[in-house]
Amino acid sequence: MPNNRLEYLTANDWVLMSARSVRLIFTPGQSIIEEGARGEAVYVIRKGTALVVLALVSGKKPLAKLGPGDICGDMAYLEKGNATASVVAEEEVEVDRIPTAELDSLFQAFPGLASRFYRSLAVVLARRLRDTSAQLGREFRRPDRNASPGPPTEPPRQR
């Protein structure tokens, strides 16, 4: 399970964020975040597990599993855009939903919280990038891939 936790936040930071959050419960198979939806909140998983799922032409592909303490919705928050993947409850999941406007308000009032939040998020994103790069590396090294053999080692001779 990836480590998508906001590790630099203090206990007081969590109290401030919890005061601005709403606790929600999702049942198995229910979407917490829909791919393509406007990012209006970040979510911190409190109980249960959820899958990050990407819609592909060939079907849906699970990318990661999230558990207690993990954050999601952060990329859409950072980009002020749409969700790049869905997050679906694998079992009953309890989350804290923190609206982006509430986060922005907290960060204005408490710059130290903002600094710790963004530092934590940078670490989360770096870990995700490292995991994705490692996964791609394994995919490209798989011997059963149906890839072409590549260019010849010597150019053809001219006559």
Backbone as CSV, one residue per row, in Angstrom:
resi,resn,N_x,N_y,N_z,CA_x,CA_y,CA_z,C_x,C_y,C_z
1,MET,0.852,-1.179,0.000,0.000,0.000,0.000,0.893,1.235,0.000
2,PRO,0.593,2.204,-0.861,1.456,3.383,-0.917,1.371,4.207,0.357
3,ASN,2.382,5.026,0.560,2.380,5.916,1.715,1.993,7.311,1.234
4,ASN,0.688,7.585,1.284,0.154,8.870,0.833,-0.274,9.709,2.022
5,ARG,0.500,9.661,3.075,0.153,10.345,4.313,0.846,11.705,4.392
6,LEU,0.180,12.630,5.034,0.721,13.976,5.204,1.583,13.990,6.458
7,GLU,2.800,13.496,6.318,3.638,13.186,7.474,4.187,14.384,8.232
8,TYR,4.215,15.554,7.636,4.787,16.707,8.329,3.754,17.535,9.103
9,LEU,2.485,17.140,9.028,1.463,17.872,9.778,1.564,17.539,11.266
10,THR,1.336,18.541,12.086,1.369,18.354,13.542,-0.019,17.959,14.037
11,ALA,-0.097,17.571,15.296,-1.390,17.240,15.903,-2.324,18.449,15.849
12,ASN,-1.784,19.644,16.075,-2.603,20.862,16.000,-3.097,21.126,14.575
13,ASP,-2.266,20.816,13.576,-2.684,20.972,12.182,-3.892,20.085,11.897
14,TRP,-3.836,18.855,12.388,-4.938,17.913,12.169,-6.215,18.392,12.855
15,VAL,-6.079,18.987,14.025,-7.253,19.532,14.727,-7.889,20.636,13.882
16,LEU,-7.058,21.534,13.349,-7.571,22.621,12.510,-8.269,22.080,11.260
17,MET,-7.655,21.123,10.603,-8.235,20.566,9.380,-9.502,19.772,9.689
18,SER,-9.493,19.032,10.777,-10.674,18.242,11.154,-11.868,19.141,11.441
19,ALA,-11.599,20.324,12.002,-12.684,21.259,12.308,-13.360,21.775,11.040
20,ARG,-12.660,21.722,9.918,-13.208,22.206,8.641,-13.674,21.065,7.739
21,SER,-13.611,19.840,8.237,-13.945,18.683,7.403,-15.331,18.138,7.741
22,VAL,-15.815,17.286,6.854,-17.065,16.560,7.045,-16.735,15.079,6.959
23,ARG,-17.193,14.299,7.906,-16.958,12.842,7.898,-18.027,12.177,7.037
24,LEU,-17.582,11.374,6.062,-18.488,10.669,5.158,-18.174,9.184,5.172
25,ILE,-19.179,8.364,4.877,-18.989,6.917,4.784,-19.431,6.474,3.393
26,PHE,-18.580,5.672,2.747,-18.858,5.131,1.424,-18.950,3.613,1.513
27,THR,-19.888,3.033,0.783,-20.068,1.587,0.770,-19.211,0.973,-0.337
28,PRO,-18.948,-0.341,-0.276,-18.119,-0.980,-1.308,-18.649,-0.703,-2.715
29,GLY,-17.730,-0.297,-3.601,-18.076,-0.002,-4.983,-18.508,1.432,-5.226
30,GLN,-18.746,2.175,-4.171,-19.178,3.562,-4.317,-17.974,4.464,-4.597
31,SER,-18.159,5.425,-5.502,-17.078,6.347,-5.861,-16.937,7.446,-4.826
32,ILE,-15.724,7.619,-4.364,-15.385,8.733,-3.485,-15.058,9.937,-4.363
33,ILE,-14.303,9.675,-5.420,-13.951,10.689,-6.421,-14.200,10.065,-7.785
34,GLU,-14.806,10.825,-8.683,-15.041,10.372,-10.058,-13.986,10.975,-10.982
35,GLU,-13.373,10.140,-11.800,-12.416,10.633,-12.787,-13.084,11.699,-13.654
36,GLY,-12.405,12.827,-13.829,-12.922,13.915,-14.648,-13.754,14.929,-13.891
37,ALA,-14.154,14.599,-12.663,-14.963,15.537,-11.874,-14.105,16.682,-11.363
38,ARG,-14.721,17.821,-11.200,-14.021,18.999,-10.671,-13.528,18.720,-9.263
39,GLY,-12.277,19.067,-8.978,-11.690,18.842,-7.660,-12.149,19.900,-6.676
40,GLU,-13.127,19.569,-5.885,-13.688,20.527,-4.931,-13.324,20.221,-3.491
41,ALA,-12.575,19.129,-3.284,-12.206,18.748,-1.916,-11.040,17.771,-1.966
42,VAL,-10.346,17.671,-0.848,-9.391,16.588,-0.653,-10.002,15.668,0.403
43,TYR,-9.584,14.430,0.362,-10.138,13.415,1.250,-9.009,12.735,2.001
44,VAL,-9.214,12.515,3.276,-8.279,11.751,4.082,-9.031,10.502,4.539
45,ILE,-8.501,9.348,4.176,-9.152,8.093,4.549,-8.888,7.821,6.021
46,ARG,-9.940,7.557,6.748,-9.854,7.277,8.187,-9.968,5.785,8.478
47,LYS,-10.862,5.099,7.766,-11.056,3.653,7.959,-11.351,3.021,6.608
48,GLY,-10.902,1.782,6.439,-11.198,1.043,5.214,-10.149,1.252,4.140
49,THR,-10.414,0.634,2.989,-9.502,0.754,1.850,-10.281,1.157,0.602
50,ALA,-9.592,1.849,-0.290,-10.165,2.300,-1.555,-9.146,2.073,-2.656
51,LEU,-9.644,1.918,-3.866,-8.773,1.734,-5.024,-8.764,2.990,-5.884
52,VAL,-7.584,3.364,-6.353,-7.444,4.421,-7.351,-7.555,3.714,-8.689
53,VAL,-8.518,4.126,-9.511,-8.841,3.419,-10.747,-8.808,4.389,-11.913
54,LEU,-8.187,3.953,-13.011,-8.108,4.750,-14.233,-8.944,4.078,-15.312
55,ALA,-9.795,4.850,-15.983,-10.605,4.322,-17.076,-9.762,4.288,-18.347
56,LEU,-9.681,3.120,-18.957,-8.950,2.942,-20.204,-9.906,2.419,-21.271
57,VAL,-9.503,2.449,-22.508,-10.326,1.908,-23.586,-10.616,0.434,-23.323
58,SER,-9.643,-0.280,-22.783,-9.792,-1.712,-22.541,-10.510,-2.032,-21.231
59,GLY,-10.912,-1.031,-20.486,-11.587,-1.252,-19.205,-10.964,-0.395,-18.121
60,LYS,-11.303,-0.714,-16.889,-10.764,0.049,-15.763,-9.535,-0.654,-15.208
61,LYS,-8.507,0.144,-14.883,-7.260,-0.413,-14.360,-6.997,0.162,-12.972
62,PRO,-6.911,-0.718,-11.962,-6.551,-0.226,-10.629,-5.074,0.176,-10.606
63,LEU,-4.803,1.360,-10.066,-3.441,1.870,-10.018,-2.817,1.746,-8.634
64,ALA,-3.641,1.899,-7.599,-3.112,1.887,-6.232,-4.240,1.567,-5.256
65,LYS,-3.825,1.148,-4.073,-4.763,0.915,-2.984,-4.436,1.920,-1.884
66,LEU,-5.465,2.558,-1.360,-5.306,3.546,-0.302,-5.917,3.012,0.986
67,GLY,-5.335,3.416,2.112,-5.837,2.985,3.408,-5.840,4.124,4.405
68,PRO,-6.081,3.805,5.656,-6.179,4.834,6.694,-4.963,5.771,6.713
69,GLY,-5.254,7.072,6.731,-4.218,8.097,6.745,-3.846,8.608,5.372
70,ASP,-4.234,7.884,4.316,-3.889,8.302,2.954,-4.783,9.445,2.487
71,ILE,-4.228,10.289,1.622,-4.950,11.432,1.056,-5.245,11.151,-0.412
72,CYS,-6.364,11.672,-0.884,-6.683,11.616,-2.312,-7.429,12.891,-2.689
73,GLY,-7.450,13.183,-3.971,-8.030,14.429,-4.449,-7.032,15.569,-4.450
74,ASP,-5.810,15.263,-4.082,-4.774,16.283,-3.938,-4.292,16.849,-5.275
75,MET,-4.223,16.014,-6.298,-3.731,16.518,-7.584,-4.710,17.521,-8.186
76,ALA,-5.994,17.213,-8.141,-6.999,18.149,-8.643,-6.982,19.435,-7.813
77,TYR,-6.727,19.294,-6.508,-6.630,20.480,-5.648,-5.446,21.356,-6.086
78,LEU,-4.289,20.733,-6.268,-3.099,21.501,-6.643,-3.266,22.197,-7.980
79,GLU,-3.872,21.500,-8.924,-4.019,22.037,-10.279,-5.278,22.884,-10.450
80,LYS,-6.121,22.921,-9.410,-7.425,23.609,-9.507,-8.157,23.094,-10.741
81,GLY,-8.119,21.767,-10.907,-8.695,21.145,-12.095,-9.557,19.944,-11.765
82,ASN,-9.549,19.003,-12.685,-10.385,17.813,-12.575,-9.577,16.611,-12.100
83,ALA,-10.279,15.656,-11.520,-9.646,14.430,-11.027,-9.096,13.627,-12.199
84,THR,-7.885,13.131,-12.053,-7.244,12.358,-13.114,-7.552,10.871,-13.026
85,ALA,-8.176,10.438,-11.931,-8.564,9.038,-11.740,-9.727,9.002,-10.762
86,SER,-10.408,7.865,-10.735,-11.475,7.655,-9.755,-10.883,7.023,-8.514
87,VAL,-11.548,7.235,-7.389,-11.214,6.547,-6.150,-12.502,5.857,-5.704
88,VAL,-12.432,4.527,-5.588,-13.618,3.714,-5.327,-13.420,2.927,-4.042
89,ALA,-14.430,2.935,-3.185,-14.375,2.191,-1.927,-14.276,0.695,-2.225
90,GLU,-13.281,0.051,-1.654,-13.111,-1.397,-1.810,-13.952,-2.128,-0.759
91,GLU,-14.084,-1.502,0.376,-14.904,-1.978,1.480,-15.554,-0.728,2.067
92,GLU,-16.223,-0.831,3.179,-16.768,0.391,3.762,-15.604,1.320,4.115
93,VAL,-15.699,2.557,3.655,-14.619,3.524,3.833,-15.175,4.774,4.522
94,GLU,-14.451,5.220,5.527,-14.790,6.455,6.221,-13.714,7.474,5.871
95,VAL,-14.160,8.649,5.435,-13.214,9.697,5.031,-13.568,11.015,5.692
96,ASP,-12.564,11.877,5.797,-12.785,13.281,6.115,-12.681,14.024,4.794
97,ARG,-13.761,14.717,4.429,-13.795,15.519,3.203,-13.532,16.968,3.603
98,ILE,-12.459,17.537,3.036,-12.096,18.920,3.352,-12.235,19.739,2.071
99,PRO,-13.245,20.594,2.009,-13.440,21.411,0.808,-12.221,22.293,0.528
100,THR,-11.929,22.471,-0.751,-10.744,23.251,-1.137,-10.819,24.684,-0.618
101,ALA,-12.005,25.276,-0.600,-12.137,26.648,-0.084,-11.765,26.704,1.396
102,GLU,-12.108,25.670,2.140,-11.759,25.615,3.565,-10.248,25.472,3.742
103,LEU,-9.621,24.638,2.908,-8.161,24.496,2.971,-7.483,25.829,2.676
104,ASP,-7.919,26.481,1.610,-7.316,27.765,1.235,-7.455,28.785,2.369
105,SER,-8.616,28.794,3.010,-8.853,29.705,4.131,-7.918,29.398,5.304
106,LEU,-7.761,28.106,5.610,-6.838,27.706,6.674,-5.407,28.122,6.362
107,PHE,-5.005,27.935,5.116,-3.633,28.245,4.730,-3.358,29.748,4.797
108,GLN,-4.364,30.559,4.521,-4.211,32.010,4.650,-4.024,32.398,6.116
109,ALA,-4.800,31.747,6.978,-4.767,32.078,8.405,-3.554,31.491,9.125
110,PHE,-3.067,30.349,8.626,-1.969,29.635,9.294,-0.899,29.247,8.268
111,PRO,0.001,30.179,7.928,1.021,29.899,6.911,1.905,28.692,7.253
112,GLY,2.148,28.446,8.531,2.944,27.279,8.909,2.253,25.980,8.526
113,LEU,0.946,25.939,8.687,0.158,24.776,8.267,0.295,24.578,6.763
114,ALA,0.192,25.670,6.016,0.333,25.592,4.557,1.690,25.013,4.183
115,SER,2.734,25.503,4.826,4.086,25.028,4.533,4.218,23.531,4.807
116,ARG,3.721,23.088,5.945,3.808,21.666,6.299,2.933,20.803,5.385
117,PHE,1.768,21.310,5.014,0.871,20.587,4.118,1.534,20.385,2.755
118,TYR,2.042,21.474,2.178,2.645,21.378,0.845,3.938,20.563,0.861
119,ARG,4.700,20.634,1.928,5.898,19.794,2.037,5.500,18.324,2.082
120,SER,4.482,18.017,2.872,3.985,16.640,2.948,3.492,16.167,1.591
121,LEU,2.757,17.043,0.898,2.222,16.689,-0.405,3.337,16.468,-1.426
122,ALA,4.396,17.254,-1.340,5.542,17.065,-2.241,6.152,15.678,-2.047
123,VAL,6.253,15.235,-0.805,6.799,13.904,-0.526,5.866,12.829,-1.074
124,VAL,4.562,12.995,-0.875,3.578,12.037,-1.397,3.719,11.919,-2.914
125,LEU,3.775,13.058,-3.600,3.875,13.048,-5.062,5.199,12.460,-5.538
126,ALA,6.286,12.721,-4.818,7.582,12.137,-5.174,7.533,10.614,-5.040
127,ARG,6.915,10.129,-3.984,6.794,8.668,-3.809,5.954,8.043,-4.914
128,ARG,4.860,8.715,-5.257,4.017,8.194,-6.344,4.796,8.140,-7.651
129,LEU,5.564,9.182,-7.945,6.354,9.209,-9.178,7.397,8.097,-9.177
130,ARG,8.063,7.891,-8.043,9.054,6.820,-7.946,8.394,5.452,-8.158
131,ASP,7.227,5.234,-7.529,6.520,3.959,-7.688,6.085,3.747,-9.134
132,THR,5.576,4.805,-9.775,5.148,4.706,-11.165,6.342,4.430,-12.077
133,SER,7.447,5.093,-11.842,8.655,4.865,-12.647,9.147,3.431,-12.494
134,ALA,9.121,2.914,-11.269,9.554,1.533,-11.039,8.618,0.559,-11.754
135,GLN,7.320,0.829,-11.696,6.354,-0.035,-12.365,6.557,-0.013,-13.878
136,LEU,6.781,1.160,-14.441,7.042,1.262,-15.875,8.330,0.529,-16.241
137,GLY,9.342,0.668,-15.408,10.602,-0.036,-15.653,10.396,-1.539,-15.698
138,ARG,9.600,-2.062,-14.770,9.308,-3.507,-14.767,8.538,-3.899,-16.020
139,GLU,7.590,-3.063,-16.441,6.800,-3.358,-17.642,7.684,-3.417,-18.880
140,PHE,8.599,-2.478,-19.003,9.448,-2.436,-20.188,10.486,-3.548,-20.191
141,ARG,10.778,-4.119,-19.038,11.754,-5.211,-18.973,11.105,-6.582,-19.056
142,ARG,9.796,-6.649,-19.109,9.108,-7.940,-19.166,9.482,-8.676,-20.443
143,PRO,9.908,-9.940,-20.338,10.324,-10.678,-21.533,9.156,-11.086,-22.423
144,ASP,7.941,-11.109,-21.917,6.813,-11.585,-22.704,6.100,-10.474,-23.472
145,ARG,6.675,-9.306,-23.479,6.058,-8.198,-24.219,6.118,-8.486,-25.709
146,ASN,5.105,-8.083,-26.424,5.050,-8.295,-27.867,5.616,-7.094,-28.607
147,ALA,6.795,-6.708,-28.219,7.432,-5.550,-28.850,8.284,-6.014,-30.023
148,SER,8.516,-5.111,-30.940,9.391,-5.444,-32.065,10.812,-5.575,-31.537
149,PRO,11.641,-6.329,-32.240,13.001,-6.551,-31.747,13.875,-5.313,-31.768
150,GLY,13.421,-4.243,-32.397,14.221,-3.024,-32.430,15.064,-2.943,-33.683
151,PRO,15.846,-1.901,-33.824,16.651,-1.725,-35.037,17.799,-2.728,-35.065
152,PRO,18.255,-3.059,-36.266,19.399,-3.971,-36.365,20.625,-3.333,-35.737
153,THR,21.546,-4.183,-35.299,22.740,-3.666,-34.653,23.708,-3.048,-35.662
154,GLU,23.675,-3.516,-36.908,24.526,-2.941,-37.957,23.627,-2.432,-39.077
155,PRO,24.014,-1.315,-39.677,23.218,-0.861,-40.817,23.411,-1.829,-41.984
156,PRO,22.415,-1.979,-42.850,22.582,-2.888,-44.009,23.682,-2.367,-44.925
157,ARG,24.407,-3.312,-45.577,25.462,-2.943,-46.506,24.881,-2.502,-47.834
158,GLN,25.512,-1.511,-48.422,25.055,-1.074,-49.748,25.855,-1.818,-50.775
159,ARG,25.225,-2.090,-51.914,25.909,-2.822,-52.984,26.328,-1.914,-54.071
